[in-house]
Amino acid sequence: MTATTSVESVAHPLRTRRFQVLFTSRTLALLGDAVVPVALGLAVLEATGSTSALALLLGCAMVPRLLLLPVGGVAGDRVNVRTVALTTALVRSVTQIFVGLQLLAGAPALWPLAVAEALGGVATAFAQPTFSPLVIGTVPEAQRQQANAAVAAASSAARLAGPPLAGVLLLPGSGWAFISVGVGYAVSAALLMPLRVAHVRPPRRAFLADLREGWTEVRSRDWYWTSLIAHAVWNGAAAVLATLGPAIALRELGGRNVWVTMSTVAGVGLLLGSLVAGRVRLRNPVLTGNLALASYAAPLALLAVPAPAPVIITVYGLAMAGLGFLNPVWETAVQQVVPGTVLARVISYDWLLSLAAMPVGYVLGPLAADAWGPGVPLTVTAVLVGATCLATALVPGVRHFRMPREERVPVDATAAH
């Protein structure tokens, strides 16, 4: 059994000025990330009436994000991550304000919006690998799990608040939602300007050598790459559930309110899992987190039947709590073990491998459902998620992983930090 202890004796990082600034900046960005997909879908369909146009814009944001993540990792290690995070926030601010102005002008052409979304995707590819280096550059080791849990809780809260906030911001005109998000990104960037972040530059070498070094760090740790396979399968399964779940809710479980309730309960589960993660210290967070992630097989299997709606909703919320728990403890483990000089590159491969299966799930889920019914792809993904997450316990590196012991940070010291 994995041992856990309370972390309440360690002063919370939100008591320190630097993390307060980083947390606020990150929360504003997360809220913008939650508003944009909802606002974009409604605004584009309202303006063009074309689902193909919406798919094009979403693809323009996703493709450069996936392709350029390793490049963003190299940039995050070579350049001070504060500079990278600040610059990308400004780029995202400009692109969203541009989209808003195009929509306010009426009957926008598709190609300027596509270019803006592509630039936003590029900025996201450079921004995502920066967060863990920002944490280790501003937060002492003993506080990092609490810091990661706090940001994960903010992310969950943003996911809950994003859809209703998008609806409110769209009321005066579809463009105002994007302008508001753009202003939020600008404030996020402004908060980072005075922030001091410790940064150790890696030795200068060729770009391809930097990419290889990052991949070597991932490949050399069996606990890392095997867990990433499980995480990728989870994300592919989540894409299948996202495409088939609404249809099952509408046709067999009682209507759209069931899907809305599922989505809301999922956000609550994420938030609760994040809060729990901030209150425990795990000697083996990798194994514990992967086992928690295996619980996602349950709602997939129940939707395949389908089981009664209250049962599915409850189990789905518990499974999402497993994800909410995994995210901060996983990030803390990576931050504690991977050298800071290569951390951004490692995180970029983490994101790349974890997200790569999502487009596959979006495509294959509906195709399989059309051929054999939704129960088949949901059952298959349930088996895959359960098997891959549980199988990580057979990997020696996962089974024997232990967090390095760290010095406790006294309350007075953190207050002055």
PELINBEL-V283060 format. One record per residue. N is the residue number from 1. RES is the residue in one letter. SS is DSSP state (a for helix, b for strand, c for the rest). BURIAL is + if it has 9 or more other C-alpha atoms within 8 Angstrom, else -. Layout:
n res ss burial
N RES SS BURIAL
N RES SS BURIAL
This chain:
n res ss burial
1 M c -
2 T c -
3 A c -
4 T b -
5 T b -
6 S b -
7 V c +
8 E c -
9 S c -
10 V c +
11 A c +
12 H c +
13 P a +
14 L a +
15 R a +
16 T c +
17 R a -
18 R a +
19 F a +
20 Q a +
21 V a +
22 L a +
23 F a +
24 T a +
25 S a +
26 R a +
27 T a +
28 L a +
29 A a +
30 L a +
31 L a +
32 G a +
33 D a -
34 A a +
35 V a +
36 V a +
37 P a -
38 V a +
39 A a +
40 L a +
41 G a +
42 L a -
43 A a +
44 V a +
45 L a +
46 E a -
47 A a +
48 T a -
49 G c -
50 S c -
51 T a -
52 S a -
53 A a +
54 L a +
55 A a -
56 L a +
57 L a +
58 L a +
59 G a -
60 C a +
61 A a +
62 M a +
63 V a +
64 P a +
65 R a +
66 L a +
67 L a -
68 L a +
69 L a +
70 P a +
71 V a +
72 G a +
73 G a +
74 V a +
75 A a +
76 G a +
77 D a +
78 R a -
79 V c +
80 N c +
81 V a +
82 R a +
83 T a -
84 V a +
85 A a +
86 L a +
87 T a +
88 T a +
89 A a +
90 L a +
91 V a +
92 R a +
93 S a +
94 V a +
95 T a +
96 Q a +
97 I a +
98 F a +
99 V a +
100 G a +
101 L a +
102 Q a +
103 L a +
104 L a +
105 A a -
106 G c -
107 A c -
108 P c +
109 A c -
110 L a -
111 W a -
112 P a -
113 L a +
114 A a +
115 V a +
116 A a +
117 E a +
118 A a +
119 L a +
120 G a +
121 G a +
122 V a +
123 A a +
124 T a +
125 A a +
126 F a +
127 A a +
128 Q a +
129 P c +
130 T a +
131 F a -
132 S a +
133 P a +
134 L a +
135 V a +
136 I a +
137 G a +
138 T a +
139 V c +
140 P c -
141 E a +
142 A a +
143 Q a +
144 R a +
145 Q a +
146 Q a +
147 A a +
148 N a +
149 A a +
150 A a +
151 V a +
152 A a +
153 A a +
154 A a +
155 S a +
156 S a +
157 A a +
158 A a +
159 R a +
160 L a +
161 A a +
162 G a +
163 P a +
164 P a -
165 L a +
166 A a +
167 G a +
168 V a -
169 L a +
170 L a +
171 L c -
172 P c -
173 G c +
174 S a +
175 G a +
176 W a +
177 A a +
178 F a +
179 I a +
180 S a +
181 V a +
182 G a +
183 V a +
184 G a +
185 Y a +
186 A a +
187 V a +
188 S a +
189 A a +
190 A a -
191 L a +
192 L a +
193 M a -
194 P c -
195 L c +
196 R c -
197 V c +
198 A c -
199 H c -
200 V c -
201 R c +
202 P c -
203 P c -
204 R c -
205 R c -
206 A c -
207 F a -
208 L a -
209 A a -
210 D a +
211 L a +
212 R a -
213 E a +
214 G a +
215 W a +
216 T a -
217 E a +
218 V a +
219 R a +
220 S c -
221 R c +
222 D a +
223 W a +
224 Y a +
225 W a +
226 T a +
227 S a +
228 L a +
229 I a +
230 A a +
231 H a +
232 A a +
233 V a +
234 W a +
235 N a +
236 G a +
237 A a +
238 A a +
239 A a +
240 V a +
241 L a +
242 A a -
243 T a +
244 L a +
245 G a +
246 P a +
247 A a -
248 I a +
249 A a +
250 L a +
251 R a -
252 E a -
253 L a +
254 G c +
255 G c +
256 R a +
257 N a -
258 V a +
259 W a +
260 V a -
261 T a +
262 M a +
263 S a -
264 T a +
265 V a +
266 A a +
267 G a +
268 V a +
269 G a +
270 L a +
271 L a +
272 L a +
273 G a +
274 S a +
275 L a +
276 V a +
277 A a +
278 G c +
279 R c +
280 V b +
281 R b -
282 L b +
283 R c +
284 N c +
285 P a +
286 V a +
287 L a +
288 T a +
289 G a +
290 N a +
291 L a +
292 A a +
293 L a +
294 A c +
295 S c +
296 Y a +
297 A a +
298 A a +
299 P a +
300 L a +
301 A a +
302 L a +
303 L a +
304 A a +
305 V a -
306 P c -
307 A c +
308 P c -
309 A a +
310 P a -
311 V a -
312 I a +
313 I a +
314 T a +
315 V a +
316 Y a +
317 G a +
318 L a +
319 A a +
320 M a +
321 A a +
322 G a +
323 L a +
324 G a +
325 F a +
326 L a +
327 N a +
328 P a +
329 V a +
330 W a +
331 E a +
332 T a +
333 A a +
334 V a -
335 Q a +
336 Q a +
337 V a -
338 V c +
339 P c -
340 G a +
341 T a +
342 V a +
343 L a +
344 A a +
345 R a +
346 V a +
347 I a +
348 S a +
349 Y a +
350 D a +
351 W a +
352 L a +
353 L a +
354 S a +
355 L a +
356 A a +
357 A a +
358 M a +
359 P a +
360 V a +
361 G a +
362 Y a +
363 V a -
364 L a +
365 G a +
366 P a +
367 L a -
368 A a +
369 A a +
370 D a -
371 A a -
372 W a -
373 G c +
374 P a +
375 G a +
376 V a +
377 P a +
378 L a +
379 T a +
380 V a -
381 T a +
382 A a +
383 V a +
384 L a +
385 V a +
386 G a +
387 A a +
388 T a +
389 C a +
390 L a +
391 A a -
392 T a +
393 A a +
394 L a -
395 V c +
396 P a +
397 G a +
398 V a +
399 R a +
400 H c -
401 F c +
402 R c -
403 M c +
404 P c -
405 R c -
406 E c -
407 E c -
408 R c -
409 V c +
410 P c -
411 V a -
412 D a -
413 A a -
414 T a +
415 A a -
416 A a -
417 H c -
